[in-house]
């Protein structure tokens, strides 16, 4: 038999081992609209998950597989040494142990959903064996899906950065420098701030435009009470941010203290024994396996790691360190999101929040009853107050071995403020509405580690909202699509405001650049000369600031040197110094390349990487946007994607939203079944 035929037989045999439940594909309609968004109708939630898996695989089977390969320590088998670090990380956290101990706690109804999704992927693989990346991944099972979920939530909890700090011999310094300029926004407005008795919600998470945490838009409808329009990540069996017929929610990343590092007290002249409260304990020893490719042939390599009572453990030249984060001890996050998909009222939604299974993220919420809500969510350990939790903790006492968590009711939150608005842009939770209605930082233990800083986006959002007495939907969109920096600049890692105090005559060789920035209106539109210069200046910061998360004021002389670098760069790559932002920065998809607005830490945030010919390519930022209005009847929804809803270059939906996106245009989404079927471009069963 041929290789692919072996795979088909294997999948056929093993598909019966996943679940005995019956999936009738004739009960599943995938209804593609003119933008390729799948509206999936099914009788049961399990069949709905099957349809989601099939539709998403049609559009991006490769990324779904790569996500699961990473979670199951197989990515290096596909891409070689580049995948080895993530394979090692996925073994270091010992997901099988966590899943084995907690699998029975999963809601049986949710397990059916996960099983349905797995069956959909396996049958897609059976029907498309030429698209399978690594045969060993299949059949996908609920456990394999949960292993990826555990890995992703460990990374979102900054566990990966804690591990990296141990590898780099800088344990205690969790480097968030790669987050500079990244981030998301959320907005919610009640009728106290809007005209016409309306309620608004802005879904505006800034994610990578491609890869395992890029958005996929979908509409899910079942006879079991699911009816939600939103977006999900590759491999997730439900919507992660969106709006159903009663309510909607979104997320931004928050920064409480989610992860701790402990230095163990080792027994002298013994590599495996350590001391806790005078008792000698022994490290568990393991070997992590990965693959490198030599002449295209995968060669297995291994690296040793350990586990203490505190958690995953590694050694470096300074000692032995353990990492501990709540996401290592929870497996029901996806179940919580799935239940949120089906919630109908605020009280029901809040009860689901109290599951406390999602380890981080701010939540912004709005509903048809005019409730708006914000919470800086997280599984936050209850920590002993006498220790400094910002650095490395002593790993020789159980006083630092936290095991309990703060309840949802104990986290920073605001419900229905008199101001009529809520917002977050990855800034402090203690600035989320009007000044006199914010949560008070003094009401929360400092060991929770919540951030206290603002940034350009949060500063600008608050300024804009406060400039209106009342807003309508058009004003709401204007706030959301604003692309100006505030005055003064409010970067949380560097102070560049000295540039506005410089006397251009003192720097004749760069006086034109200084004057252009000083006269710049702070708008990051693609035609802006000031934005073009400032963007090059911004991306040059890394050459001078090695640790970007140490806030520092740049001197005039250092700014001058950086601007000289910018001038040399423009002359080298563009042969002139009047380079507009859209000439320097592009939105690129396949062969399509268009000028694009936005920069790091404006509301319409865009972050880029080096591209070609001195230009930069957007990689992260404005990706999936959903704008919601609750008034009479069903919610009104507009949305847009940065590229399109397919990763297949041969699909018309690979890049069909790019032009609209670049013009701040949106498409209308509907819950109306008759309208969806009537305007559909394709209706089929997942066969």
Secondary structure, DSSP 8 states (H G I E B T S, - for coil): --HHHHHHHHHHHHHHHH------GGG-EEEE-TT--EEEEESSHHHHHHHHHHHHHHHHHHHHHHHHHHHTT-HHHHHGGGGHHHHHHHHHTTHHHHHHHHGGGS-HHHHHHHHHHHHHHHHHHHHTGGG-S-GGG-S--HHHHHHHHHHHHHHHTTHHHHHHHHHTT-TT----GGGTT---EEEEE-TTTBSTT-EEEEEE-EEESSSTT--EEEEEEETTS-EEEEEE-TT-SS-SEEEESSEEEEEE---S--EEEEEEEE-TT-SSEEEETTEEEE-EEEEEEEEEEETTEEEEEEEEEEE-SSSEEEEETTEEEEEEEGGGG---HHHHHHHHHH--SHHHHHHHHTT--S-S-EEEEEETTS-EEEEE----B---TTS-TTS-EEES-GGG----B--GGGS-EEES-TT-EEEESSS-TT-SSSGGGS--GGGS-GGG-------HHHHHHHHHHHT-SSB-HHHHHHHHT--B--SS---SSEE-GGGGT--GGG-GGGHHHHHHHHT--SB--TT-HHHHHHHHHHHTGGGT-SSTTS-EE--HHHHHHHHHHHHHHHHHHHSSS---HHHHEEEEETTEEEE----TTSTT-EEEEE-STT-EEEEEEE-EEEEEEE-SSS-EEEEEESS-S---TTSTTSSTTHHHHHTT--EEE---HHHHHHT-SEEE---
